[in-house]
């Protein structure tokens, strides 16, 4: 059932299992104990960081399958993406799995896009099990979007730190303590931000737009959620999100957090405004938030992964940075 950009799933779409892999720095942060696997070396013994990201993504999906004692032949489709050129990481990851593959790119909001499309496929009866996964790596993203790693330039104050990690969710119709109940599809919002280091400012207006749309379409208020978590606005961007919502007469209060602000200890780990990347919301949700929901700490969570839709070409040609955000509502099932 659809109301505007919001989809309400007709029957429960359940999370059967999750898996999260964290990089060295991520595992040293506050959420490190919630990851299923922590890298000892961000290069993973590979010849390049791109190959390391692919190996990490493969490992996350294999751990997800091992948790459920399922084979890839038990999965109907995989929805996956990353930040590398032409989603190279996800495409090469899927060489290891004989399964129908949907390659996705919505920048750092790709995990939400995967969840929405996977849940829709299940709700329509076209699948019984799907996997939704994303990955990112600090070293692959930095040298693709900004500058060579060897350059060693000082990072500007508003910069964020791309999360090295991978997160995967298995959705099905029969088993699970957490359900995907609704989702709001984001639209492209562009406020003219051109600073490629200030991702929070580019994405916060899209997050506001999606949250307002979701609340209106579901006739709900922020108080109806135990937690509202944006994807990777970072400290500055999430502060801006609060201000933007306040302009609409809505105070988010302590129920609002940002995955990019949660994953690192900003001061001790020197990560600027916090985490970003396609793995930011994926690792935080699959490692931390899903665990807390199954334990009963949170009963209703609205996850809003955010994405800055720039490329190397658009940035060099002086284009502004459009933002997008998708919202996915989870509820604990008794």
TORKE-331611 format. One record per atom (N, C-alpha, C, CB): x, y negated, z. Coordinates in steps of 0.1 Angstrom, whole numbers, plus 2048, in hexadecimal, padded with zeros to 3 digits. Last residue first. Glycine has a CB too. Layout:
N
XYZ/...
% end
This chain:
334
84485C8BA/8438648C6/8428738C3/83785F8CF/85B8498A7/8508538A7/85085B8B3/85185C89A/8638278A4/8668348AA/85A83D8AB/86B8328B9/865817885/85F819891/862827897/84F818890/8737FD870/87480B876/86C80C882/88380F878/8727EB853/86D7EC860/86D7FB864/85E7E6861/8877D7840/8827E5842/87E7E6851/88D7F083E/88C7BE828/8897C2836/8837D0836/87F7B883C/8A67AF816/89B7B8816/8997BC825/89E7C580D/8B3792807/8B179A813/8A57A2812/8B0790820/8CB77E7F5/8BF7877F5/8BF78E802/8BF7907E9/8D87607E5/8D776A7F0/8CB7727EF/8D77637FE/8EF7527CE/8E27567D2/8E27607DD/8D975C7C6/90673A7CC/9057487D1/8F774B7D5/90F74B7DD/90E7287AE/90A7297BC/9087387BF/8FE7207BF/92A72A797/91C72D79B/91A72C7AA/91873A795/94572778F/93E71C796/93071E799/94070F78F/95273B783/94B73277A/943727781/94373A771/95A74A799/965742791/95E738788/96E74C78A/9427557A0/94974C7AA/9537437A2/9507547B5/93C76578B/93375A78E/93A750797/92675F795/95277878B/94F76F780/947763784/949777775/94F7857A3/95B77E7A1/959774795/96678879D/92D77E7AF/9377877A9/94477E7A7/93278D79B/91277D7C7/91D7777BF/9257827B9/92576D7C8/8FC77F7DA/8FC7847CD/90677C7C4/8EE7847C6/8FC78A7FA/90177E7F2/9047837E4/90D7777F8/8E379980E/8ED79A803/8F078D7FD/8E97A47F9/8D87AA82C/8D979E824/8E479F819/8DC79182C/8C07BE83D/8CD7BD836/8CD7B182C/8D17CA82F/8AD7BE855/8AD7B684A/8BB7B4844/8A77A784D/8987D3868/8A67D1863/8A57C9856/8AD7DF861/8867D4884/8857CE877/8947CB872/87C7C1876/87A7ED899/8857E5895/8837E0887/8937ED896/86C7FA8B5/8687F48A8/8737EA8A5/85A7EC8A9/8788048CB/86D80C8C5/8698078B8/86180B8CF/8978098DB/88F8018D2/88480A8CC/8987FB8C7/89D81E8ED/8A08108F1/8988068E8/8AF80E8EF/8998388E5/88D8318EB/8908238EF/8888398F6/8AB8478D7/8AC8488E6/8A08408ED/8B98438EB/8A58408BE/8A284E8C2/8A284F8D1/8AB8588BB/8AF8268BF/8A18288BD/89D8368C1/89D8268AE/8CA8298C3/8C28238CD/8B38248CB/8C68148CD/8D08368AA/8D283D8B7/8CA8378C2/8E183D8BA/8CA821898/8C282D898/8C48358A5/8C683688C/8DE80E8A0/8D080B8A2/8C78188A2/8CC802897/8F981C89C/8F48168A8/8E58158AA/8FA8098AA/8FC829882/90482D88E/8FD82989B/91182788D/8E981F870/8EB82D871/8F383287D/8F1832864/8EC802875/8E080A877/8E2818879/8D780786B/9087FE872/9017FA87E/8F4801880/8FF7EA87F/90C808858/91380E863/90C80A870/92280A864/8FA7F7849/8F9805848/90080C854/8FF80A83B/9027DC84E/8F57E1853/8F47F0853/8EA7DA84B/91D7E1841/91B7DB84E/90E7DF854/91B7CB84C/9227EB828/9227F5833/91E7EE840/92F7FB834/9237D5818/9187DE816/9177E9821/91A7E5808/92D7B882B/92F7C3823/9237CD822/93B7CB827/9387AC84B/9307AA83F/9327B7837/93479E837/93D7A086D/93E7A9863/9357A6857/93A7B7868/94A77F878/94578D87A/94579586D/93778C87F/957767873/949767878/94377487A/94175F86D/97777487B/96F768877/96176987C/96E768867/983788888/97B78C87C/973780877/97279887F/99378F8A0/997785896/990788889/9A6785895/98E79F8B6/9927A68AA/99579C89E/9877AF8A6/98678E8CB/9917988CD/99679E8C0/98D7A38D6/9717808BF/97C7798C4/9887838C5/9797738D2/95E7938B5/9637898AD/9707838B2/95977E8AB/95C7B38B5/95E7A98BF/96579E8B8/9667AF8CC/9437BF89D/9517BC8A1/9507B48AE/9587B4896/9287C489A/9317CF897/9407CC89C/9327D2888/9177AE89E/9177B98A8/9247C28A6/90B7C18A7/91779D889/91C798896/91D7A38A0/91278D89B/90D7AD875/91A7A8874/9207A2880/91B79D869/8F37B087E/8FC7BC87E/90A7B787D/8F87C5873/8E479A895/8E979C888/8F47A7888/8F078F882/8C47978A6/8D37998A6/8D779A897/8D77A68AE/8A978D8BA/8B078C8AD/8BF78E8AF/8AD77E8A7/89F78D8D3/89C7998CB/8A37988BE/88D79A8C9/8A37748DF/8AD77F8E1/8AB78B8D9/8AE7828F0/89575E8C6/8997628D3/8A376D8D4/88C7678DB/8887528B1/88B7608B0/88F7668BE/8967638A6/86D73D8AD/87973F8B5/87C74E8B5/87873A8C3/85F72B893/861738899/86E7398A0/86074388E/85B714884/854715891/855723897/84571288E/86B71286F/85E71786C/856719879/860725865/88270A87B/87C700873/86D70486F/8846FD866/88A722886/88471888F/87D70D887/890712898/89472E870/888733875/88172987F/88A74087C/8AC71F86E/8A271F863/894724867/8A8728858/8B8725886/8B4717884/8AA717878/8C070F880/8BD741883/8B573C88E/8B072E88B/8BD73C89B/8CF73F86D/8C274686C/8B8742877/8C475586C/8E5733878/8DD72B86E/8CF73286C/8E572B861/8ED748888/8E973B88E/8E1733885/8F5733893/8F4759874/8E875D87C/8E4751884/8EC768885/90A74C869/8FE74E861/8F2751869/901759857/91C74C87E/91773F879/90A741871/922739870/91F769882/91B76088D/915753887/92775D896/91077C866/91B77886F/91576E87A/926771867/8FE787855/8FF779855/90B77485D/8F277285A/8F77A284E/90579E850/90678F84E/90E7A5846/8DA7A9855/8E57B2851/8F37AD854/8E47B5842/8C57A4872/8CA7A1864/8D77A9862/8CC792863/8AE7B3886/8BC7B3883/8BF7B0874/8C37C1886/8997B28A0/89A7AD892/8A97AC88F/8927A0890/88A7C78B8/8967C18B3/8947BD8A4/8A27CC8B4/8707CB8BF/87A7CC8C9/8877C68C5/87C7DB8CE/8567B78B2/8617C08AF/86A7C08BC/8697BB8A3/8437A58B7/83E7B28B5/8497BC8B3/8347B28A9/84F78C8B8/84D7938C5/8487A18C3/84378B8CD/84D78389E/85A7888A3/8587908B0/86477D8A4/82D790892/835785898/84278B89C/82E77E8A4/818799876/81F79C882/82778F886/8297A8880/80B79F85D/804798868/80B79B875/7F579D868/81A7A7848/8167B1852/80E7AC85E/8237B8857/81E79083A/81779B833/8137A683D/8217A1829/82B77F84D/81E77B847/817787841/82077083C/84378E851/83A78B85C/82C787857/83F77F865/84E78E837/84A79B83E/840798849/8577A1844/852773832/84977B82A/845787830/85077E81C/86576D846/858766846/84E76E83E/85A758841/87A77E83E/87378084B/86677984B/87D77B856/880774824/87B781825/874784833/88678B824/88975A82B/87E75C822/877769823/88375A813/89E75F83C/893758841/88675A838/895749842/8AF76B82A/8AB773835/89E76C83B/8B6774840/8B4756818/8AD762813/8A876A81F/8B676B80B/8C2745829/8B5741824/8AD74C81E/8B7736819/8DA75582F/8D0752839/8C374D834/8D6748843/8ED757819/8E376281C/8D875E825/8EA76E820/8FD741819/8F774580D/8EB74F80F/90174B803/907740833/8FE73582E/8F7739822/90772982C/916758834/90A75683C/90174B838/90F75384A/92B754822/92175D81E/91475B827/92576B81F/94274281C/93773F825/92A747821/93372F825/954746808/95774B816/94C749820/96474481A/94B73A7F2/94B7497F2/94F74F7FF/95474F7E7/9367207F0/9427247F7/9427347F8/94371D805/91F7187E5/92971C7DC/9367217E2/92C7117D2/8FC7167E8/9087187EF/91371E7E5/9077227FB/8E27137DE/8ED70B7D9/8FA70C7E0/8E96FD7D8/8CE7237E8/8CE7157ED/8DB70D7E8/8CE7167FC/8BB73B7DB/8C77347D8/8C77267DD/8CB7357C9/8AE75B7DD/8AD74E7E2/8BA7477E1/8A874E7F1/89C7767D0/8A976E7CF/8A67607D3/8AF76F7C0/8897897E8/88B7827DB/89877A7DB/87E7787D8/8847A97F7/88979C7F6/8897967E8/89779B7FC/86A7BD802/8747BB7F7/8787AC7F6/86F7C07EA/8647CB820/8617BF818/86D7BD80E/85F7B3821/8547E982D/8607E2827/85C7D681F/8697EB81F/84B801846/8487F783C/8557F0837/83F7EC842/854818853/846815852/84280B848/84081185F/869832859/868825851/85A82284E/871827843/86C84087A/86583F86D/868831866/85684186E/87E85688E/87C84888A/87684887C/88A84188A/880871892/87B86989D/87985A89A/88386A8AA/87988C87B/88087F87F/87987888B/881876874/86C89D85F/87489D86C/87A88F86F/87F8A786B/85D898847/8588A2851/85F8A085F/85B8B084D/86588A832/857888835/853890842/84E88B82A/885878832/87C88382E/86E880833/882890834/8A686A82D/89786882F/89087582B/89385C827/8C486583B/8BC86F834/8AE86D838/8C187D838/8DD84C837/8D084F83D/8C985A835/8C784383F/8FE84183D/8F4848835/8E884C83D/8FB85582F/91982A839/90D82F841/904836838/906823848/93B82183E/931827835/92582C83E/93683282C/95680883E/94D812844/943818839/94580D850/9627EA845/9667F7840/95E802846/9767F9842/9527CB840/9537D7848/9587E3840/9457DB84E/9637AD83B/95B7B8835/95D7C583D/9607BA826/95F79284F/96879D84D/9607A9848/96F7A185B/95A76F845/95677C84C/960787848/94778084A/96074C849/962759842/95E76584B/97075B83E/961733854/95473A852/95474784B/94B730849/97C72B856/97472E862/967735860/971721869/99173E83E/98A732843/98073584E/98272C837/9B074F843/9A2750841/99A744846/99C75D847/9CE748833/9C674683F/9B774783B/9CA739846/9DC76281D/9D7754820/9CF75482D/9CF74F814/9E8779813/9EA775821/9E6767824/9F8776824/9ED7887FC/9EE77A7FB/9F0774809/9E17747F5/9E87A37FC/9F579F7FF/9F7790800/9FF7A47F5/9CE7A57F2/9D07A7800/9DE7A2805/9CF7B6803/9C478B7DC/9CB7977DE/9CE7997ED/9D97977D7/9A277E7E3/9B077C7DF/9B87897E2/9B77707E6/9847837DD/98B7777E2/9997767DD/98B7787F1/97779A7D3/97078D7D3/9787817D7/96578F7DD/98B7AE7D3/9827AD7C7/97C79F7C7/9777B77C8/9987AE7EA/9A07AB7DE/9977AA7D1/9AB7B67DC/9837B27FC/98B7A67FC/9927A37EF/9957A7808/9797CC7F5/9707C07F3/9797B37F3/9667BF7FF/98D7DD7FB/9887DD7ED/9807D07EB/97F7E97EB/9927D7816/99D7D580D/9977D57FE/9A77E080E/97A7DE824/9807D0825/9897CE819/9877CF832/9617EF814/96E7F0819/9747E2819/9777FA811/941800815/9497F5811/9577F6818/9427E7815/92481380B/931812811/93780480D/93A81D80C/904824811/90C81980B/91A81A812/90680B80E/8E783880A/8F4836810/8FB82A809/8FD84280F/8CD84E80F/8D084080C/8DD83D812/8C4837811/8BF86C802/8CA86680A/8CC858805/8D786E808/8A087D805/8A98757FE/8B4870808/8A28687F8/887896801/893891809/89B888800/89B89D80E/8728987F0/87089D7FE/87B898807/86F8AC7FE/8638847D7/86E88A7DD/86A88F7EB/87A8807DE/84B8787CE/85587C7C4/8618837C9/8598707BB/83986D7DF/83887B7DD/8428807D2/82B87F7D9/8398537E6/8328567DA/8318657D7/83884E7CE/84A8547FC/83C8517FE/8348547F2/83B842802/8638597EF/85D8637F8/84E8617FA/864863805/8668417E1/86684D7DA/8608587E2/8748517D6/86782F7F7/85C82E7ED/85B83B7E5/85E8227E4/87E837804/87283880B/866838801/87082E816/89182F7EF/89083D7F4/8838407FB/89B8407FD/88C8137EE/88A81B7E2/88882A7E6/89581A7D8/89380C809/886809803/8838127F7/8857FA7FF/8AE81580B/8A381A814/89581880E/8A4813822/8BA8057F7/8BA8147F6/8AF81A7FF/8C881A7FB/8B77EC801/8B17EF7F4/8B07FE7F3/8BA7E97E9/8C67EE818/8B77EC819/8B17F080C/8B47DE81D/8DF7F080D/8DA7FB815/8CB7FA817/8E17FA823/8E47D87FF/8E17E47F8/8DB7EF800/8EE7E97F1/8EB7C0809/8DD7C480C/8DA7D2806/8D37BA808/9037B87FF/9037BE80C/8F57C2811/9097B4816/8F97BF7DE/9047BA7E7/9027C07F4/9037AA7E8/8E97D17D2/8E37C57D7/8EC7BE7E1/8D57C77DD/8E97EC7BE/8F17E17C2/8E87D57C6/8FB7DD7B7/8E98107BA/8E38037BE/8ED7F87C1/8DA8057CA/8E282D7A8/8EC8247AC/8E68167AE/8F78237A2/8D384A7AF/8CF83C7AC/8DA8337B1/8C18387B2/8D686B7A6/8DD8607AB/8D78537A6/8EC8607A9/8D088D7AD/8CC8817A6/8D08757AD/8BC8817A5/8EE8A17B3/8E189C7B7/8DD8907AF/8E28987C6/9098AE7BC/9008B17B1/8F18AE7B5/9018C17AE/92489B7C5/9178A07CA/90E8A27BD/9108967D4/93B88F7BD/93C89A7C6/92F8A17CA/9438967D3/9348797AF/9398847A8/93A8917B0/9478807A2/92C8667C2/92286F7BE/92787A7B4/9178687B7/9438567C4/93F85E7CF/9368697CA/9388567DA/9418487AC/94B8527AD/94985B7B9/95984C7AE/92B8377B3/92B8407A7/93584B7A8/92D83879A/93482A7CA/9288337CB/92883C7BF/91B82B7CB/94A81B7BF/94B8247CA/94082E7CB/94B81C7D7/94080C7A9/94A8177A7/94A8207B2/9588117A4/92D7F87A3/92B8027AE/93480E7AC/91C8057AF/93B7E5793/9317EF78D/92E7FB797/9377F4780/9547E07AB/94F7DE79D/9477E9798/95C7DD794/9477E67CD/9517E67C3/94B7E47B5/9597F37C3/9347E87E0/9377DA7DC/9417DA7D0/93C7D27E7/91A8017DD/9257FB7E4/9287ED7DE/9328047E3/90081A7E0/90780F7DA/91280A7E3/8FD8047D8/8E58327DB/8F282E7E1/8F88227D9/8FC83A7E1/8CF84B7DF/8CF83D7DC/8DC8377E3/8C28367E1/8CA86C7D3/8D38637DC/8D28557D6/8E28687DC/8B08857D4/8B78797CE/8C08727D9/8AC86F7C9/8AB89E7E1/8A689B7D4/8AE88F7CD/8978977D5/8BD8B77F2/8BB8A87F0/8B68A67E2/8C78A07F4/8C68D07F2/8BA8CE7F9/8B58BF7F8/8BB8D1808/8DE8D07E6/8D38D57DE/8C68D37E4/8D58E37DA/8EF8C97FA/8EB8BE7F1/8E08C37E8/8F78BA7E8/8E28DA817/8EB8D980C/8E68CD803/8EC8E6804/8E08D583B/8DB8D682E/8E68D6823/8D18CA82B/8E58D1856/8E88DE850/8E18E0843/8E28E985A/8E58B785F/8D88BD85C/8D98CC858/8D08B5852/9008B2860/8F78AF86C/8EA8B786B/8F58A086E/9098B6846/90D8BF851/9048BE85D/91B8BD855/8FE89F83A/8F98AC836/8FD8B7841/8FF8B1829/90E88C846/8FF88B847/8F9899844/8FA88083E/92789383E/92489484C/91589484F/92B889854/92588D823/92789B827/92489D836/93589F824/922871824/91787A81F/918888823/916879810/93C86B82E/92F867836/924870831/92C858834/94D87481A/94D87A828/941877830/95987582F/947863805/945871804/944878812/9508787FB/95184B811/94284C80E/93F85B80C/93F845801/96C851813/96484E81F/95685081C/96783F824/9738537F8/97585E801/96C85D80D/983861804/96E8387F0/9668447EA/9678507F3/96B8477DC/98182B7FF/972828801/96A8337FB/96E81B7FA/9988357F3/995837802/987835805/99E82E80A/99782B7DA/99683A7DC/99383D7EA/9A38417D7/99B8117E1/98F8147DA/98D8237DC/9908117CB/9B48107EC/9A980E7F5/99C8127EE/9A98007FA/9C982B7DE/9C381D7DE/9B881D7E8/9BE81A7D0/9D28447E4/9DB83B7DD/9D682D7DC/9DE8407CF/9CA850806/9C884E7F7/9D28447F1/9B984A7F5/9CA852821/9D385A81A/9D285980B/9D286981D/9B883F82A/9B484D82A/9BD856821/9A684E825/9BA82582F/9BE829821/9BA83881F/9CD82781F/9B4821849/9AA81B840/9AE81F831/9AA80C841/9B683A860/9BE833856/9B582E84C/9CA83B850/9A484686F/9B1844876/9BA83B86D/9B8851878/98183F870/98D841868/99A83E871/98D83785C/96A851882/972845882/97F84887A/976840890/94885C881/95685F87E/95E85187D/958867871/93185488B/93386288B/942865888/92B868880/92F8388A2/93283D895/93584C896/93E83688E/92D82F8BC/9218348B6/9238398A8/9178288B5/9458248C4/9418318CA/9348378C4/93F82F8D9/94680A8B7/94E8158B2/94A8238B8/95C8138B6/93A7F38BE/9317FE8B9/93980A8B5/9287F98AE/94E7E08C4/9447E48CE/93B7F08CB/93B7D98D1/96C7EC8B3/9627E28B7/9587E88C0/95B7DD8AB/97B8008A9/9817F98B5/9777EF8BA/98E7F28B1/96E806892/96D81089E/97380A8AA/97481D89A/9757F1882/9677F3886/9667FC892/95F7F887A/9907F787D/98C7EB885/97E7EC88A/98E7DE87C/98E81086F/99680E87B/992802884/9A580D878/96B815865/979813863/981811870/97C80785A/95282E86A/95882186C/96682086A/95581C87B/93583D85E/94383E85F/949830861/949844852/91784E867/91E841865/92D843867/919837870/8F885C85F/90685E861/90D85085F/90C869857/8D886A869/8E085F864/8EF863866/8DD85286C/8B987C861/8C687B867/8CD86F862/8CF888864/89E87785B/8A2884860/8B0884867/8A388E854/88785F85E/89686085D/89A86E863/89D855865/86986084B/871862857/880863854/86C86F85E/84D851842/85A85483C/864855848/85E84A831/82B858847/83885684D/84385A844/83985E85A/81784982D/819854837/82885383C/816862831/81883181F/80B837822/80C84282D/80583D816/82A813827/82A821823/81E829828/837828827/8257F481B/8227FD827/82180B822/8157F882E/8397DB80E/8347E980B/8327EF819/83E7F1803/8387BA804/8397C380F/8327D080C/8347BD81C/8337A67F2/8407AC7F1/8427B77FC/84B7A27F2/8117AB7F3/81B7A27EE/8287AA7EC/81E7977F8/80D7C8800/8077BB802/8127B17FF/8037B9811/8067EA7F8/80E7DE7F6/8077D27F9/8157DE7E8/80980C800/800800800/8097F4800/7F680080C/
% end
